[in-house]
Amino acid sequence: MKTFKPSVRPSATEMLAAAAAADPSVPPAKITPAVPPPLSPHPEPVYETVQVNFRVRRRLADELADRATDERVSQRVLICRALQAAGFTVDPTDLTDRKPRRRRGSI
């Protein structure tokens, strides 16, 4: 079992003593707000991503997984390619793999 280091907090009296011993000639800290970067004249629109989940028969799921493995792409990329071929507007980022693939049947 992992144990944490004991933390020692100063008492209120010790904190007041430390504050009283502080040098009064030191000016208070000033925080200057960060300047935001200038806005681009043509900002790139940001589109929200959502999860799409649907059920299919095992045979189709296996076929999809096998084809994706053969083409060395994710199932999402394979489905997005098919949707694009069917006439849907698919963002180019949805046609690229974003995470490493796991092998079917592995943990």
N, C-alpha and C positions, 0 to 999 in steps of 0.2 A: 504494500500500500504506500502510495506516495504521500509524504508529509511536507507541509509548507514550513518555511522559515518563520519563526515567531516574529511578529512585528511589534516594535516598541514605539509607542506614540508618546510625545511629550504631554505632560499635564497642562492644564490651562494656566497655571501659575508659571510654569517654565516658559510657555509661549509668550506670556505677557512680559516676563523678564527679558526674553530675547528681543522683543519689540522695543522695549525701553532702552536697551543697550545699543540699538541701531544708531548709526551716525545720522543726525538730523541735517547735516549739510549736503547729503546726497540727494539729488533731485528725484522725484518720483519717475518711475518708468513711463515712457510714452509709447503707445502703440499706434503705428501708422497703418491705415488700411491698405491692403494690396490693391494695386491698380488693375482692373480687369483688362484683358487683352482687347485690342480694338476689334469691333465686329467686322466680319467679312462682308463685302458688298453683296455677295450672293451666298448666304449661308446654306450649307448642305442640309436638306430636310432630314429629320430624325424620325425613323419609323419604329414603332414598338414591335417587338417580337412576341408571339404568343405560341403556346403549345397546342398542337392539333393531335388528338388521340382518337383512334377508331379501332374496332375489332374486325378481324377477318378470320376465315377458316385457317386451320393449321397448315394445310397444303400450300395456300397462297403465301403465308408468312414464311414458310421454309423456302419457297421458290424465290421470294423477294430477297431473303437473306443470302441464298446461294448466288443469285445474280449480282448482288452488291459485292460479295466476296470475289467473284470472278472478275468484276470490273474494278476492284480495289477502291471502291467508294463507299460512303455510308448509305444506309437505306434511305435516309432523308434526301440525299443528293439524287439518288435513283428516282424517288417519287417526284421530286421537284423537276427533274428532267422530263418525266412523263407528263407532268402538268403543263410544262412549257410547250411541249410538243402538241398538247391538246388545245393550245391557244390561250392559256392563262398567262397573266403577267407575273413573271417570277423575277425577283431581285437577284442580281448576279451573286451576291453573297450567299444566297440560299443554294447556289449550285457548287459551293466549295465546302470541303470538310473543315469543321472547326475543332473537333476533338479526336483524340486517338480512338480507333475502333477496338472494340472488345470482341473476342471470339465467342461465338455462340456456345453455350454450355459451360462457360467459365464463370468463376465467381467475380 
